[in-house]
Amino acid sequence: MADGKRIQPRGSGQPSRSTGRSQRGPGQAPRNAGQPQPHRSTQPQERQSAQSRPRKPSRRKRSAGSRLAGALLYVLLVIGISAILATLGWVWACDLLGLNKEYASAIIEIDENTTMDSIVDMLEEDGLIQYKFLFKLYAQFSHAEDKIAPGTYELDTEMDYHALVSNMGSASATRQTVDVTIPEGYTADQIFALLEKEGVSTVEKLQDMAAEWDYAFDWLQDIPLGDYHRLEGYLFPDTYKFEMGENPKYIINKMLVNFDAKMDEYMAQYSGEDAQYSLHDIVTIASMIEKETDGTNNEEHNDYRSIASVIYNRLENPEAETVGLLQIDATLVYINGGRVPTEADKSINSPYNTYMYQGLPAGPISNPGMTSLLAAMNPADTSYFYYVLNPETKQHEYSRTYAEHQALLDQFSGNG
């Protein structure tokens, strides 16, 4: 103690002057620890900060706007799809119902081998339909394939799908037809070629049907199947209305039915056991008459019955000069491919060669008309064994002996 005064340590019994600062040692808690502190207001500062920052929409408002936009987009999508489907539906309906189409027609040819896909392709190519998938769908549900028949049809764009299918059926009024005249004396080959030319059928199909189909006629039962020539003589020459692309079975049947109708009243006399000649014999004789008189007859000179008499005289008098040989040139033409016969053709070994074999040929050599058939059933009563064509009159001259016949040959050969 230097001056006798006691110096009190700071903080010892005397309150110290507060400086407003917290004086605490390390590890000491704040003076007011655990006591609630007064809240210092920051409202002016926050209000200023809020004004300085851009406002953001609340999450609730943002979610509502998204849902509204999505709903609008969905509605627009539904409306757009509905419009597209409505447009397609109308277009498809027009095709299905044959509406709003520019008029056009087409000929459709269908045969036994034509597939449904090929038919649809033809309809689309010819402008009769626009949507192949739609027609195929209709065809599947309506069993159209079972209703469509081979043939040639005229169809147009005014027909709906139902009408198109109906008009390709066997009873359709739109089936194309053609009138074909088959001349007397045509062979089966010539008839089939003519029918193919007219678009009725093909030679191959007609030959197959003639050879293999067993037609229900009594007079055909003894003629074996396997060769289309079996129907030679029975394809009656006439004018027929055929459907283009018609089934060859029905084509041939029409001609056979016609023959049956024309010959019905005469058949009984050639079917009994006592009959000297069978119906097949009569048809064979008539076929030779038809070819030998080809274009040589008129109202004044009828060679049919006279030539028939020569054939019967030779058949029934084998002891005559002709020794049972018919020697008919038309039979040589039948086996040589239709050429003018030559001397060499007389040596062709064929059952149709009447220069080589006695009696009738193996069968008819043409399809005779009714005049030749009647002549074969009712020949003239003559003693002729020979005939030759007069080149000037285009009629035949007849003789009883070979000498008389040779004299006529010499005479006509001098006339060219």
C-alpha positions in Angstrom: 0.0 0.0 0.0 1.8 3.1 -1.1 -0.6 5.8 0.0 -2.8 4.2 2.6 -5.8 3.8 0.3 -7.4 0.3 -0.2 -8.1 -0.5 -3.7 -11.2 -2.7 -4.1 -11.0 -5.3 -6.7 -13.6 -4.8 -9.5 -16.6 -6.7 -8.9 -16.1 -7.2 -5.2 -19.3 -6.1 -3.5 -19.9 -3.1 -5.7 -22.1 -3.1 -8.6 -20.3 -2.5 -11.7 -21.4 -0.1 -14.4 -23.1 -1.9 -17.1 -21.8 -1.4 -20.5 -24.6 -3.3 -22.1 -22.3 -6.0 -23.2 -22.3 -9.5 -21.9 -19.3 -10.3 -20.0 -18.8 -13.9 -19.5 -16.0 -16.2 -19.3 -15.3 -19.2 -21.3 -17.9 -21.9 -20.8 -20.4 -19.6 -19.2 -23.9 -19.5 -20.5 -25.4 -16.2 -21.6 -26.8 -14.2 -18.8 -30.4 -14.6 -19.9 -30.0 -18.2 -21.0 -33.2 -20.1 -20.7 -35.3 -17.0 -20.6 -37.4 -15.8 -23.5 -35.8 -13.2 -25.6 -37.7 -10.1 -26.8 -38.7 -10.4 -30.5 -37.1 -7.8 -32.7 -39.4 -6.7 -35.5 -38.1 -7.0 -39.1 -41.4 -6.1 -40.9 -40.1 -3.0 -42.6 -37.1 -4.9 -43.9 -39.1 -7.9 -45.2 -41.6 -5.5 -46.8 -38.8 -3.8 -48.6 -37.3 -7.2 -49.7 -40.7 -8.4 -51.0 -41.1 -5.3 -53.0 -37.7 -5.7 -54.6 -38.2 -9.4 -55.7 -40.7 -10.5 -58.5 -43.7 -12.3 -57.3 -44.0 -16.1 -58.1 -47.4 -17.8 -58.5 -48.3 -20.0 -55.7 -48.0 -23.8 -56.2 -51.8 -24.1 -55.8 -52.5 -21.7 -58.7 -49.8 -23.3 -60.9 -51.4 -26.8 -60.5 -54.9 -25.6 -61.3 -53.6 -24.0 -64.6 -51.8 -27.2 -65.6 -54.9 -29.2 -65.1 -57.0 -26.8 -67.1 -54.5 -26.8 -70.0 -54.4 -30.6 -70.0 -58.2 -30.9 -70.1 -58.4 -28.5 -73.0 -55.7 -30.5 -74.8 -57.6 -33.7 -74.2 -60.8 -32.2 -75.5 -59.1 -30.9 -78.6 -57.5 -34.3 -79.1 -60.8 -36.1 -78.8 -62.5 -33.7 -81.1 -59.7 -34.1 -83.7 -59.7 -37.9 -83.5 -63.5 -37.9 -83.7 -63.4 -35.6 -86.8 -60.8 -37.9 -88.5 -62.8 -41.0 -87.7 -66.0 -39.4 -88.8 -64.4 -38.4 -92.1 -62.9 -41.9 -92.6 -66.2 -43.4 -91.7 -68.0 -41.3 -94.2 -65.5 -42.1 -96.9 -65.6 -45.8 -96.1 -69.4 -45.7 -96.0 -69.6 -44.1 -99.4 -67.4 -46.9 -100.8 -69.4 -49.6 -99.0 -72.7 -48.1 -100.2 -71.6 -47.0 -103.6 -72.3 -43.3 -103.0 -70.7 -40.2 -104.5 -68.8 -42.1 -107.2 -68.2 -41.0 -110.7 -70.0 -43.5 -113.0 -67.8 -46.1 -114.6 -68.4 -49.7 -115.7 -66.1 -52.7 -116.2 -66.1 -56.2 -117.4 -64.9 -58.7 -114.8 -63.9 -62.2 -115.9 -63.9 -65.0 -113.2 -63.0 -68.6 -113.8 -62.7 -71.6 -111.5 -59.2 -70.8 -110.5 -59.7 -67.1 -109.7 -59.0 -66.4 -106.0 -60.9 -63.9 -103.8 -57.8 -61.8 -103.6 -57.6 -61.6 -107.4 -61.3 -60.6 -107.6 -60.7 -57.8 -105.1 -57.6 -56.7 -107.1 -59.7 -56.5 -110.3 -62.5 -54.5 -108.6 -60.0 -52.0 -107.2 -58.0 -51.7 -110.5 -61.2 -51.0 -112.4 -62.3 -48.4 -110.0 -65.4 -50.3 -108.7 -64.1 -50.1 -105.1 -61.5 -47.9 -103.4 -60.6 -49.8 -100.2 -59.6 -53.4 -100.7 -59.3 -54.1 -97.0 -62.8 -53.0 -96.5 -64.2 -55.1 -99.2 -62.2 -58.1 -98.0 -63.7 -57.6 -94.5 -67.2 -57.4 -96.0 -66.5 -60.5 -98.1 -65.4 -62.4 -95.0 -68.4 -61.6 -92.9 -70.9 -62.1 -95.8 -69.3 -65.3 -97.1 -69.0 -63.7 -100.5 -66.6 -66.3 -101.8 -69.4 -69.0 -101.7 -71.7 -66.7 -103.7 -69.4 -65.7 -106.5 -69.5 -68.0 -109.6 -67.3 -68.3 -112.7 -68.4 -66.1 -115.5 -68.0 -62.7 -117.2 -69.9 -59.8 -115.6 -70.5 -56.2 -116.3 -70.3 -54.2 -113.1 -70.5 -50.5 -112.4 -69.7 -48.0 -109.6 -73.3 -47.5 -108.7 -73.3 -50.9 -107.1 -72.6 -51.2 -103.4 -70.7 -54.1 -102.0 -73.7 -56.3 -101.7 -74.7 -55.6 -105.3 -71.2 -56.3 -106.5 -71.2 -59.7 -104.9 -74.8 -60.5 -106.0 -74.0 -59.5 -109.6 -71.1 -61.9 -109.7 -73.3 -64.9 -108.8 -74.6 -67.7 -111.0 -78.1 -66.1 -111.3 -76.8 -62.6 -112.0 -78.5 -60.6 -114.7 -75.2 -58.9 -115.4 -73.5 -62.0 -116.7 -72.2 -61.3 -120.2 -73.7 -63.6 -122.9 -72.9 -64.3 -126.5 -74.8 -66.0 -129.3 -72.7 -68.6 -131.0 -73.8 -70.4 -134.2 -72.2 -73.8 -134.6 -72.3 -74.8 -138.2 -73.4 -78.3 -139.3 -70.5 -80.6 -139.9 -68.1 -78.9 -137.4 -65.9 -81.4 -135.5 -65.5 -81.3 -131.8 -62.1 -79.6 -132.2 -63.7 -76.9 -134.4 -66.5 -76.3 -132.0 -64.2 -76.0 -129.0 -61.9 -73.6 -130.9 -65.0 -71.5 -131.9 -66.2 -71.3 -128.3 -62.8 -70.3 -127.1 -62.6 -67.6 -129.8 -66.0 -66.2 -128.6 -64.8 -66.1 -125.0 -67.2 -68.8 -123.8 -64.5 -71.2 -122.4 -61.2 -72.6 -123.4 -60.3 -75.6 -125.6 -58.5 -77.3 -122.7 -61.4 -77.1 -120.3 -63.9 -78.2 -122.9 -61.8 -81.2 -123.9 -61.3 -82.2 -120.3 -65.0 -82.0 -119.5 -66.0 -83.9 -122.7 -63.5 -86.6 -121.9 -64.2 -87.1 -118.1 -67.7 -86.0 -117.2 -70.3 -88.7 -117.2 -73.3 -87.1 -118.7 -76.6 -88.7 -117.8 -77.9 -89.8 -121.1 -78.7 -93.4 -121.9 -77.3 -93.2 -125.4 -73.9 -92.3 -124.0 -73.6 -95.0 -121.4 -71.8 -97.5 -123.8 -69.2 -94.9 -124.8 -66.3 -95.1 -122.4 -64.8 -92.0 -120.7 -61.3 -90.8 -121.3 -61.3 -89.3 -124.8 -63.1 -86.1 -125.6 -63.9 -87.5 -129.1 -66.4 -89.7 -127.4 -68.9 -86.9 -127.8 -68.2 -86.4 -131.5 -71.5 -86.4 -133.4 -73.6 -85.5 -130.4 -72.7 -81.8 -130.0 -75.7 -80.6 -131.9 -75.1 -77.7 -134.3 -77.3 -74.8 -133.6 -77.3 -71.2 -132.4 -76.8 -71.0 -128.6 -76.7 -68.3 -126.1 -73.8 -68.9 -123.8 -72.5 -67.1 -120.8 -69.0 -65.9 -121.2 -66.7 -67.8 -118.9 -69.5 -70.4 -118.4 -68.8 -73.7 -116.8 -67.7 -76.1 -119.6 -69.9 -78.8 -118.2 -73.0 -76.7 -118.8 -71.8 -75.6 -122.2 -71.5 -79.2 -123.5 -74.6 -80.2 -121.7 -76.7 -77.6 -123.7 -75.6 -79.2 -126.9 -76.2 -82.7 -125.7 -79.7 -81.7 -124.4 -80.5 -80.2 -127.8 -79.4 -83.5 -129.5 -81.5 -85.5 -127.1 -84.6 -83.3 -127.8 -84.2 -83.4 -131.6 -83.7 -87.2 -131.7 -86.0 -88.2 -128.9 -88.9 -89.4 -131.1 -86.5 -91.6 -133.2 -84.4 -93.2 -130.5 -86.7 -96.1 -129.7 -86.2 -97.8 -133.1 -82.5 -97.9 -132.7 -82.3 -99.1 -129.1 -83.8 -102.5 -129.2 -81.9 -105.8 -129.7 -83.6 -106.3 -133.1 -82.4 -103.0 -134.5 -80.1 -103.4 -137.4 -78.3 -100.1 -136.7 -77.7 -98.5 -133.3 -78.2 -94.8 -132.7 -74.4 -94.5 -132.7 -74.3 -96.0 -136.2 -77.0 -93.6 -137.4 -75.0 -90.6 -136.0 -71.8 -92.0 -137.6 -73.5 -92.3 -141.0 -75.1 -88.9 -140.7 -71.7 -87.4 -139.9 -70.2 -88.7 -143.1 -73.2 -87.5 -145.1 -72.8 -84.0 -143.6 -69.1 -83.8 -144.6 -69.6 -85.2 -148.1 -72.4 -82.8 -148.9 -70.7 -79.8 -147.4 -72.1 -76.8 -149.2 -73.3 -78.7 -152.2 -77.0 -78.8 -151.6 -79.9 -76.5 -152.5 -83.6 -76.8 -152.8 -83.5 -78.3 -156.2 -80.8 -80.9 -155.7 -80.7 -82.7 -152.4 -77.7 -85.0 -152.2 -78.2 -86.0 -148.6 -80.5 -89.0 -149.1 -78.7 -90.1 -152.3 -75.3 -90.2 -150.6 -77.0 -92.0 -147.7 -78.2 -94.7 -150.1 -74.6 -95.2 -151.4 -73.3 -95.7 -147.9 -76.0 -98.3 -147.1 -75.6 -100.0 -150.4 -71.9 -100.5 -149.7 -72.4 -101.6 -146.1 -75.1 -104.1 -147.0 -73.5 -105.5 -150.2 -69.9 -106.6 -149.2 -69.8 -108.8 -152.3 -70.1 -105.8 -154.7 -67.2 -104.2 -156.4 -66.6 -102.0 -153.4 -66.2 -105.1 -151.1 -67.7 -103.4 -148.1 -65.3 -100.5 -148.2 -67.0 -97.1 -147.9 -64.0 -95.2 -149.3 -65.2 -91.8 -148.1 -62.6 -89.1 -148.4 -64.1 -87.2 -145.4 -62.8 -89.9 -143.1 -59.3 -89.3 -144.4 -59.6 -85.6 -143.7 -60.7 -86.4 -140.2 -57.5 -88.3 -139.5 -55.0 -86.2 -141.5 -55.5 -83.0 -139.6 -58.0 -81.4 -142.0 -55.9 -81.4 -145.2 -57.1 -82.2 -148.7 -56.7 -86.0 -148.8 -53.9 -87.6 -150.9 -53.3 -91.1 -152.1 -50.8 -91.5 -149.3 -53.5 -90.8 -146.8 -55.4 -93.9 -147.9 -52.6 -95.9 -146.2 -53.0 -94.3 -142.8 -53.6 -97.0 -140.3 -56.6 -95.8 -138.4 -60.0 -97.2 -137.5 -61.5 -94.2 -139.2 -59.8 -95.0 -142.5 -62.7 -96.3 -144.7 -60.3 -97.0 -147.5 -58.5 -99.5 -145.3 -61.2 -101.0 -143.1 -64.6 -102.3 -144.0 -67.8 -101.1 -142.5 -68.3 -97.9 -140.5 -65.5 -96.0 -139.1 -64.8 -96.1 -135.3 -67.3 -93.3 -134.7 -68.7 -90.0 -136.1 -66.4 -87.7 -137.9 -68.4 -84.5 -137.4 -71.5 -83.2 -135.7 -74.3 -83.5 -138.2 -77.4 -81.4 -138.4 -80.9 -82.6 -138.5 -81.1 -82.9 -142.3 -78.2 -85.4 -142.4 -79.6 -87.3 -139.4 -83.0 -87.6 -141.2 -81.2 -88.8 -144.4 -79.3 -91.4 -142.4 -82.6 -92.7 -141.0 -84.4 -92.5 -144.3 -82.0 -93.0 -147.2 -83.1 -92.8 -150.9 -83.9 -96.1 -152.5 -81.2 -96.4 -155.2 -78.7 -98.9 -156.6 -75.8 -96.4 -156.6 -72.4 -97.4 -155.3 -70.4 -94.3 -156.4 -70.7 -90.6 -156.5 -68.4 -87.7 -157.6 -68.8 -83.9 -157.4 -69.5 -82.1 -160.6 -67.2 -79.0 -160.5 -69.6 -77.0 -162.7 -72.9 -77.7 -160.9 -71.4 -78.2 -157.5 -73.7 -81.3 -157.2 -72.9 -85.0 -157.1 -73.2 -87.4 -160.0 -74.0 -91.0 -159.2 -73.2 -94.3 -160.8 -73.8 -98.0 -160.3 -70.4 -99.4 -161.4 -66.8 -98.5 -161.1 -66.5 -98.1 -164.9 -69.3 -95.6 -165.0 -67.7 -93.8 -162.1 -64.3 -93.7 -163.8 -65.9 -92.2 -166.9 -67.3 -89.4 -164.8 -63.9 -88.8 -163.2 -62.3 -88.5 -166.6 -64.9 -86.2 -167.7 -64.7 -83.9 -164.7 -60.9 -83.9 -164.6 -60.9 -82.6 -168.2 -63.1 -79.7 -166.9 -60.5 -78.9 -164.2 
